[in-house]
């Protein structure tokens, strides 16, 4: 049989930049390997790759296009994996497939379907059968039973029999992960995408009991890690096939068994590989970190989740926050990058708890020893968690789309998700001690502030009593008085600093300069495919507009000088920058592939000229420019030189 497996269309909207992680889905390529070992044909469809290439667009026709692309492959069956944050995409795509080809069986698996199997089958007739938990031992009997739907004796599946949903007993976990075949990476366009790093399934299972996390519900509580020998064999095979020597070892808690990690470090340390992993801070120590660094570890993801001891206990994360400073310092001293993740929005969270989280984040802005990324996420309900069980029937809906949740594309998407709260729980929220708008505001203000960079953030925090929570809540308090009751925007942040310090303050100007630079980077990343296709279509059209990779910032202080000073240990702004002298700057992103920004000082006529072309204008000798600004019009040759430098672009009809 020919089975096509469909990956999640998953992205992270971090700091306003939509990031697609282009990596093969490890669970699906493991299933494909099992199928191929038994004579079946397995194919992999990753919609993220299609969006990346520009072959799919996030518009109201996305689901229809995906369904047609899948049917063009002529599969005997389609298998979807699922996460709650983008389950709307899975349901809608499956609906079109079933509408256009009703005889094709549609299977479903993954964490979301495992927990909500009964609810999904009762709500959506698009799906014929659900494979729960780890499906490597289930997939062969399931596929071979699709034709006559004889599912009764297959463990770990849920299916529809007549009008009733039948749930077979669980098939259990796979204890020996080394027994699985090597994943079918050859079904992913690794070389075509130019990937320099690959994910590798290092192990499964979580022995901890965090109330907000569903990992243990899907993979079980038994901690399992592939043997050092097996892991190294997989890395070696990927190097031989693709020439790749950098890897992400996928396991939420790679370092729980320090002995096994030490064995892996010993086996891999002389191979020239680099790798990253995830860990709890109480599952590493100085000695283990040194072993990992010596063996090629270059980055660790630490899930802290709360900066409040009280919330650590309530959420059952039970992390000793006293380990934070030393563990992070040790990681950075060994030149390993760190990603630190926090969550706000817990039902029981109080202002003091949220402040503790924000202030722990704030202490990181002075850490410059090695790359450091600090995330702050809004808690969303996850099926299969203790927290959702506790608040069953109490979750609420307001339509807010967080950084992971899929956007609304078809006109009925919002109504669809609101109307099925038991299935689309990730799009809902918990009632909480703090008001919902505060959680939303803080988590949408954070990326705007974070984009300004640690140097600027340290300075802004120093102007607000030395605590990040005071900065955040000062913005929040002003926004509430100003009538802002929803997500924070760049305009909100800029308006706050103008209100607090005045229009002519160097702080207000610096914030505006940094937000404009951030907007340039954000636009370039989110529109990289379109920008790569843009070309200047000649120099004689007479119509010009400012390049989307350029912007003008008017009447701000000497921001480059301020940034240079803030990068020093003094963290002081020189008097020259505090003065009333103001500048006009042209910010130009050197190319869509880089975040390097060219910074040029403009005189008033040049600034007016570029602002004149914020919208497409016909030049006609510049009469309109002269009448609008009072400045003499430059010759057309000058405009064409700006086109050549990528500051302006010529425009023809249809662009």
VENVEN-V125519 format. One line per field, one symbol per residue. ss: DSSP state (H for helix, E for strand, - for the rest). phi: phi as a letter, one per 30 degrees, with the letter a starting at -180 (. if undefined). psi: psi as a letter, one per 20 degrees, with the letter a starting at -180 (. if undefined). Layout:
ss = ???
phi = ???
psi = ???
This chain:
ss = -EEEEE-----EEE--EEE------HHHHHHHHHHHH---EEEEE-HHHHHHH--------HHHHHHHHHHH----EEEEE--HHHHHHHHHHHHHHHHH----EEEEE-HHHHH-HHHHHHH-----EEE-------HHHHHH------------EEEEE--EEEE---------HHH-----HHH----------EEEE-EE----------HHHHH----EE--HHHHHHHHHHHHHHH---EEEEE-------HHHHHHHHHHH-----EEEEEE-HHH--HHHHHHHHH--EEEEEEEEE---HHHHHH------HHHHHHHHHHHHH---EEEEEEEE------HHHHHHHHHHHHHHHH-----EEEEEEE-------HHHHH-----E----------------HHHHHHH-----HHH-E------HHHHHHHHHHHHHHH---HHHHHHHHH-----HHHHHHHHHHHHHH--------HHHHHHHHHHHH----HHHHHHHHHHHHHHHHHHHHH-HHHHHH---------EEEE---EEEEEEE--HHHHHHHH--------HHHH----EEEEEEE-------EEEEEE-HHHHHHHHH----EE-HHHHHHHHHH------HHHHHHHHH---EEE-----
phi = .cccccdddcbccchicdccddbdddddddddddeddcicccbbccdddddedidbbdbdcedddddddddddhddabbccbbddbdedddddddddddcbddddccbajeddddcedddddcbddccaccchdcddcddddddcddchcceccdibbbcchcccccdedciccdcddddddedddccdedddidcbbdbdclbjbdcbedcccedddcidddbbddedddddddddddddcidbbbcddaebececdddddddeddcdccidcabacadddcbbeddddddddcjdbabccdciaccdddddddidhcdddddddddddddddicdbcccbbbjdeddcedddddddddeddddccbdaebcccbcddbdcdicdddddceicdbbbidcddcddddcddcdddddddbddccddccbddbdddedddddddcdeddddddjddddedddddbiibdddddddddddddddjdbbddbeddddddddddcjdcdddeddddddddddddddddddbeddddddbdcjbbdibbadddcbaccchbdddeddddddddddhbcdeedddddbbccccbddaddbcdcdbbdcdddddddddececdbddhijddddddcicddddddddddddddidcbdbbejc
psi = qoppporqnprpnpkjpopponqqohggighhggghijjrppqpoohhghghijiqqmaijggggggggghhilqhqpoqrqqhhkhhggggghghghghmiipqoqqargghghkgggghhhoihphqpoqbpjhihhghggijhgjkmihjoqkqprpodjqppoqqqirrognhiiqqpqmhijqmgghikpiqqqpoharqpirkpiiqjghhgiriopppqqgggghgggghhgggijpjpqooophmhjgnhghghggghhihjijqqrrrqqqhjjqrggghgggghjjpiqppooghpjphghhggikhkpoiiigggggggghhjkpqppppqqqjqhiprghgghhghhhghiiijojhrpppoqoqppqppqjqhghhhkpiiqrpjjpoaihqqrpgqhjgghghhimhhglhijaqqqrgqqghgggggihhghgghhiqhggggghhhiljjphhhgghggggghghijpjbqqrghggghghhggiqhjqhggggggghhgghhggggggikggghhipqplrkkhjpqqpqijqqpoqmramghgghgghirihlqpqhhhiripqrpqpppphqhiqjpppoqpqrgggghghhhjhqpqpglijghgghghjqqprrhhgghhhghijgrqqprpi.
